[in-house]
Amino acid sequence: MAAKIGATLADSTPYWPPQPTPPKGAPNILVVLFDDVGFSDLGCYGSPIKTPTIDALAADGLRYTGFHTTAMCSTTRAALLTGRNHHSVGMGCLSNFDSGFPGYRGKIAREAGTLPEMLKPHGYSTYMVGKWHATPLTETGPSGPFDGWPLGRGFDRFYGFMDAETDQFAPELVRDNTPIEQPTSYAEGYHLTADLVDQSIRFIADHQADAPDKPWLLWLAPGACHAPHQAPQHIIRQYDPVFEHGWDVEREQRLARQKAMGVVPADTVMPERNDGVRAWDECLPDDKRVFTRLQSAYAGMLDHADRHLARLVAFLEEAGIKDDTLIVVMSDNGASQEGGPLGMVNAMGPYNLKFEPMAEKLARLDDIGGPDSHSNFPQGWAMASNTPLRRYKQNTHGGGIRDPLVISWKNGLAARGELRTQFAHVSDFTPTLLDILGVEPPAVIAGVPQMPLEGVSFAASLKDPSAPSKSKSQHFEMFGHRGLWKDGWKAVAFHAPGTPFDTDVWELYHLNADFSETRDLAAAEPERVAALVAEWWKAAEAYKVLPLDDRFGPRFAENALRYHGARKRFVFHPGMGHLPADVAPDVRSRSYVIEAEAVIPPGGADGVLLAHGDATCGYSFYVQGGRLHHTLNVGGALATVSSAEPIAPGLRKLALRCRQGSDGRTFTLAIDGRVAGEVKTHIGFATFISWSGLDIGRDRGSPVAPYAAPFTFTGKLRRVVVTMDADQDLDGELLGEAEMARQ
């Protein structure tokens, strides 16, 4: 019998299929995708911000000056990953909402395979670190679905965050498909960028130990430089003297450097200041101090990220694999306008109608960039970031969609320190990589027939500076802002929300002769404008851009209503992990009740029963000093109600009732059904609670209330129930402004 079994095993076909063979000479691929970094912000594009690591990569490779994105983060990531236009794959705007129309589902269609899905059959291991923001946020909870998460879209491993932004000192972290806690605390020196680079090194070190002959793709997407702008203070402070001359002088200095470097043509004209931006000389001295520090926080965050990127590059050198690694550094869109004209020390307050006077900003000058700030710089500095381009992120003028692109590959590129002026679009990125590898895009992935790639490879320009730009036109659309590039010409329309699309004014620029879009030729060439606009409408129909929708707030409100539906009750049990904000109870602008069943031991107990948010905004229901407390934190302004008497030992029902009225909100505490304390306040969550999520039994992030996190409950928590009334009244316009600041 044994001999028969042995013969059967020896004669059988191997169970495991053979491993795929990588293309000959296939490089490792490192993609570094920065967030909200403007065209001029890297040192090698004209900035005084210290980015020696990126500058060295540029000196060893190529800089593109005609690389274009989609004006927003989710959309650029979708186009970059799939090689298709963002509307075509269902990411017409943001992953935060699903409008129901094919181009606006907030999730990458299965018919649009991603780069890691295309590379894995060719022997690549694939790793994702950092910001994802390509999954509906209502699908980022503990039950998924996980098919739109990084591991569901082709990556072997993931370490990062799912939302548009996160606190750099207390982030919302996920490993693979599971929320986790940060490995160390702010007090111990934690910063997300350092952690992401640590994890990147770990993934590659593990890979080299286990499969050194396999190529890998590492997608590193740091939070820098999306708000909140947070970095070590010693880095931030060194930039005050660099930027104290203001944004007007800074723009001129950057343009001069760009011309000297050849980044822009010598005849490039500086545009007028963007609408609503004051001349620096008109700002008051105290305003200038605040504005300068806010810019220093932004610069410090980018500088800090470059320092840690240096560690990753050094590791590749030490491992002997850098020369065989194709390294790409880029930004997902232009610098952000969401800081408004005055900037913000803690944006959570203003977006919840808790305004931040300049005197308050000045008093918190030294907090900017720290763990209890959520800072964003004023539009004047965003304008400088985008030098010499007009407007900002969200817009389809150059400031929103023209971005830096650095490519370095020691063993694959002969060029060193050269510029490339060809037009390229993010949808062209994946086709370019496939072209370099000699790989055809698959016709079917996981049983799903694939839509064709829509981008066009620009691989020829890697070797040939005279290679032509693609002959195919490229359309743009974001919140009704529109544009179309073709053969060096660009038609573009700025759209004011709430106005008819038919009244938008189309401008015309010959980019080959007008880098900064300052000479509008629409009046001189109406026929060309008409032809380009007609082509835009044709592309809009073909690529699922229609229907145009310029609504901000209503889209977010509709999505929340669609997701939560009639649900008004949430029950949380001990052992529950972290709950992201978008799937937590929506207690904005409404009445609600929190009820906790807890056992208080004879010696008393302390700790959090339920907390949602962080030090910049949120609420916490907790026991401290033997008494019951509830703290509402709106942009750092606290409203606390405490029980008049201590909580007696034993099983207790502890409750908080919020009643919303036209004149404010009343918070009432109850112990075993008896009123224990009450406070009335005018502050509340007008548009959002927090971009940090919810926990029971502890407050795992930066503390919402005046206690030291995590302030774990020392009694026995049986369950916590949140019940919401049906009186929610959200202001769509305010909601839209707040949500757009998040992106």
C-alpha angles and dihedrals in degrees: 000000000000091000091051092051090048092052091049092052093046092050096045125104112255110265096219117070117233116272116253117260115233118233112271111274092006109172128219109254125220115185115189109192114189122198126235094346111152129229095262101037100098118080091237089057096051107280128134088216109113110249102150094153094056091039090055091051089051091049088053094046142001140319119204119209098183100053113132134195134188101262096251139063106240091044096049091048091051093050093043094051097044108032090233136101113277097240090049092061095045099263099108093148124349138340088236095085145023114219093185095240117116094247095047109050095119091230133086110254118243088234087066107070118204128234094257090050089053095046101046094073086056096058102269125142111215130211131181124197127176134003119018107169093162098107127075105265090227086064095054095084126109093273095049123170086236099196091099096045120100093265089049090055101050109284117127094207136017134192118169144061132306102211132077092260143359139189108275093215097041107022132180097245130194128187111200101315100338132085111236138181123256112266096235137010134254088253088058091052101266121167124165096230092057090047093050091052090047089054092046090054090046093053093049094042090052090047093051091049094051108028111011093161094058120087119232140207116215116187108195115185111173123194089241122143102008116105133298088069101208130161140138110299096233089062094044095050094053090067097059094087090042093060105027089103089071138233098295094058090039092057092051092048092049093049090051090053092046091053091048090050093045091240088129129021117271092245095054111138123218110238121231115268113284117262113285097017113124124218108263091235089060093059119100118248094251091048089053091053091053095042091049094051091048089054090046089056090053092047091045091053092053093044090050092050091051090052091056094043084058088063091054093048090047090052091053088051093049091048090052094237105101095093090055093048123095103216120198124186121187146139127243096226142335126295116297127259093195094102088074124211095310105034123226137254091194111012091189091078102052093046088055093048093259097127125213112219118204090249089059091048090051092048088054095045094122092048092063110117093014133115097273095047132086098191131181126177125242122264092256090068092044086054089053091049089057095049122185094011131092127247128349150262110323090037127097094219115101096274091064102042112022110087144166119271123186122185123187127175115155097195096036105043126058092190118096122193095345130147127230119202099184119126111251133169132207090248086062093059101081093043088052093053092047089049091052090051095043090236125146117220109254119255092215132027120189090343094307118119109235129233114234121267111261099193123086125227117251092188091120090066091058088074103021120053089193095054109127124249114252117287093220117095121240125217128202133198134166125162089337096312106126141190144163129201121200131162093341095313126108131197113194137176127196110213124208108214114251095021124111114271089223090066094056113119115231116216126200127215133177097217093189087067101023111047095174099045096241102134110067108202096180094110092047096047109031093155092057090048091050092050094050093046090050089051090050091056090048091052091045090058094043096047101042096253092136138125096049111222123184097175118123111174099031092056092054093043092049091050093051091048092048092050101045094032112170094343111127102155131071123184118198124192130195111270092043115137128220118311117211117235096248093059097038123097110294102227095161116135095348145092119262146158130228115199124184128187108207139162113227111203121226092261093052130248141243135196148076122314095182131352131178121184136007142263093300098052141346143080136268134198108199151145119242130165088002093298133105118248141178122194125193111200116193112176091327095313108121130208112184131183119192132189115255092223134040119260112258118232119264137055107334136182107220118190143180122196121195115195116190118210138169090260099046141290130303119208117199127186123208133187115199089343096308120116108250104173143345139199134176123211139172094217122090147133103297096165111000145358103218144309087238117081140235134279135177124215092018146029103234101182131052105323119270093201136031099289135090113267137271088027092181115205110255096198125068115278114203101180145322123222126195116195120185129203122229095243099097112148114183125183104227096203094050090045091052093052092050095047093047089055087057096058 
